[in-house]
Amino acid sequence: MIDVLRSAWALLLGMMLLQVGNGMQGTLLGIRGDIEGFSTMEMSLVMSGYFVGFLFGSRMAPEMIRRVGHVRVFAALGSLISAVMVMYPVLPDPIAWGIGRIIIGFCFSGVYVTAESWLNNAANNENRGKALSLYMIMQMVGIVSAQGLLVLGEPSGFILFIIPSVLVSIAFAPILLSVSPTPAFDTTKPLSLRQIMKISPLGCVGMFLLGGVFSAQFGMAPVYGAEAGLSVAQISIFVSCFFVSAMLVQYPVGWLSDRMDRRMVILVGALIIGIGATIGMFLGDIFVMLCVAALLIGGLSNPLYSLLIAYTNDFLEHDDMAAAAGGMVFINGLGAVAGPVITGWIMGYFGAWGFFMFIAVLGYAIAIYAAYRMTQRALPSSHETDSYAVVYPSASPMAVEMAQEWAIDEALAEEEEEAAARAEAMVQAAREKN
């Protein structure tokens, strides 16, 4: 871990500051949109814009990096992010905000691809898992910290839009001024969606539905808070609950999934998401219960992302895992684009509690489909499964590929240990016999 910090501290610090800016502007827009009088449907389209841009960015960023290099792409996208953030209060119009969100989503996707390729270059086989875990933790710390900054000013003013813009600008300084060498860039051509669907129907269907869950909580939670009449401080706490629980629950879920049928963990996790959303539907007027609902949804939806990737990998050869990772990220992105729009329509028709209704339907749908798939396919043997690797839905295909490399290394190491233990047992048995 010390080696990781020594070689990548600038990158980790910069990415944490970037996530502070990203998390702050996402929540702030939901609150400011209500102040500006935007309808729920208008805000849902605005929030969906981020995921549209992110989806296209994950596809286009690799080619941009190949053409002009990491540093230029990183600096250019960072400048655009900073500029768009200060333009929101100047142009309080749903169309302008939607375009801004598309640009920011595109830019953040490119920034993630660039940063994660740097991180992969700084890591080696021995510390890749630690590097990825530390990177994900720093991202979540940034998002959670962002919610606390919302109480520093009035959302109707300019100061809260200037703070994330400044933080984003500062975030690029330690990264671009560090002495880390520019890595060679290469990505794996993804498997087709048809191939992945044939390999793992549960993985594909689960990832698509989970994209809707994640985009609803990331994009529409502050919109829900504003419509439900929560104060700025309450909205900050509510949104933070999604991400705090994600950090706490990831590793216990991963530990369980490596020791039992992953489909059962997926089923139970999805049920808990549905139960959490049901609590929000019926008891959301009690703020404590609202936070409980957010803790349950966030705590299981984020680990479920890693879990579905790990489950899909159980049916892949090691050489195909990185290729499948890109396809899985794309499937999740498709669900994420649709999530805020559908949530907005439901909230417009049923009221603010429609936010939880949408998440509940998706959670229960994943659980039901997981139960069905358990009747259609035998459980793979333990030696055919690979390790669970922590990765969040906000990660680019580069981080997911990095996670797959770590999972492969872990699986191979476990196989070698098991083989050595069997050989030792055979030698010991032979000695006792003689």
Rosetta blueprint (number, residue, H / E / L):
1 M L
2 I H
3 D H
4 V H
5 L H
6 R H
7 S H
8 A H
9 W H
10 A H
11 L H
12 L H
13 L H
14 G H
15 M H
16 M H
17 L H
18 L H
19 Q H
20 V H
21 G H
22 N H
23 G H
24 M H
25 Q H
26 G H
27 T H
28 L H
29 L H
30 G H
31 I H
32 R H
33 G H
34 D H
35 I H
36 E H
37 G L
38 F L
39 S L
40 T H
41 M H
42 E H
43 M H
44 S H
45 L H
46 V H
47 M H
48 S H
49 G H
50 Y H
51 F H
52 V H
53 G H
54 F H
55 L H
56 F H
57 G H
58 S H
59 R H
60 M H
61 A H
62 P H
63 E H
64 M H
65 I H
66 R H
67 R H
68 V H
69 G L
70 H H
71 V H
72 R H
73 V H
74 F H
75 A H
76 A H
77 L H
78 G H
79 S H
80 L H
81 I H
82 S H
83 A H
84 V H
85 M H
86 V H
87 M H
88 Y L
89 P L
90 V L
91 L L
92 P L
93 D L
94 P H
95 I H
96 A H
97 W H
98 G H
99 I H
100 G H
101 R H
102 I H
103 I H
104 I H
105 G H
106 F H
107 C H
108 F H
109 S H
110 G H
111 V H
112 Y H
113 V H
114 T H
115 A H
116 E H
117 S H
118 W H
119 L H
120 N H
121 N H
122 A H
123 A L
124 N L
125 N L
126 E L
127 N L
128 R H
129 G H
130 K H
131 A H
132 L H
133 S H
134 L H
135 Y H
136 M H
137 I H
138 M H
139 Q H
140 M H
141 V H
142 G H
143 I H
144 V H
145 S H
146 A H
147 Q H
148 G H
149 L H
150 L H
151 V H
152 L H
153 G L
154 E L
155 P L
156 S L
157 G L
158 F L
159 I H
160 L H
161 F H
162 I H
163 I H
164 P H
165 S H
166 V H
167 L H
168 V H
169 S H
170 I H
171 A H
172 F H
173 A H
174 P H
175 I H
176 L H
177 L L
178 S L
179 V L
180 S L
181 P L
182 T L
183 P L
184 A L
185 F L
186 D L
187 T L
188 T L
189 K L
190 P L
191 L L
192 S L
193 L H
194 R H
195 Q H
196 I H
197 M H
198 K H
199 I H
200 S L
201 P H
202 L H
203 G H
204 C H
205 V H
206 G H
207 M H
208 F H
209 L H
210 L H
211 G H
212 G H
213 V H
214 F H
215 S H
216 A H
217 Q H
218 F H
219 G H
220 M H
221 A H
222 P H
223 V H
224 Y H
225 G H
226 A H
227 E H
228 A L
229 G L
230 L L
231 S L
232 V H
233 A H
234 Q H
235 I H
236 S H
237 I H
238 F H
239 V H
240 S H
241 C H
242 F H
243 F H
244 V H
245 S H
246 A H
247 M H
248 L H
249 V H
250 Q H
251 Y H
252 P H
253 V H
254 G H
255 W H
256 L H
257 S H
258 D L
259 R L
260 M L
261 D L
262 R H
263 R H
264 M H
265 V H
266 I H
267 L H
268 V H
269 G H
270 A H
271 L H
272 I H
273 I H
274 G H
275 I H
276 G H
277 A H
278 T H
279 I H
280 G H
281 M H
282 F H
283 L H
284 G L
285 D L
286 I L
287 F H
288 V H
289 M H
290 L H
291 C H
292 V H
293 A H
294 A H
295 L H
296 L H
297 I H
298 G H
299 G H
300 L H
301 S H
302 N H
303 P H
304 L H
305 Y H
306 S H
307 L H
308 L H
309 I H
310 A H
311 Y H
312 T H
313 N H
314 D L
315 F L
316 L L
317 E L
318 H H
319 D H
320 D H
321 M H
322 A H
323 A H
324 A H
325 A H
326 G H
327 G H
328 M H
329 V H
330 F H
331 I H
332 N H
333 G H
334 L H
335 G H
336 A H
337 V H
338 A H
339 G H
340 P H
341 V H
342 I H
343 T H
344 G H
345 W H
346 I H
347 M H
348 G H
349 Y H
350 F H
351 G L
352 A L
353 W L
354 G H
355 F H
356 F H
357 M H
358 F H
359 I H
360 A H
361 V H
362 L H
363 G H
364 Y H
365 A H
366 I H
367 A H
368 I H
369 Y H
370 A H
371 A H
372 Y H
373 R H
374 M H
375 T L
376 Q L
377 R L
378 A L
379 L L
380 P L
381 S L
382 S H
383 H H
384 E H
385 T L
386 D L
387 S L
388 Y L
389 A L
390 V L
391 V L
392 Y L
393 P L
394 S L
395 A L
396 S L
397 P H
398 M H
399 A H
400 V H
401 E H
402 M H
403 A H
404 Q H
405 E H
406 W H
407 A H
408 I H
409 D H
410 E H
411 A H
412 L H
413 A H
414 E H
415 E H
416 E H
417 E H
418 E H
419 A H
420 A H
421 A H
422 R H
423 A H
424 E H
425 A H
426 M H
427 V H
428 Q H
429 A H
430 A H
431 R H
432 E H
433 K H
434 N L
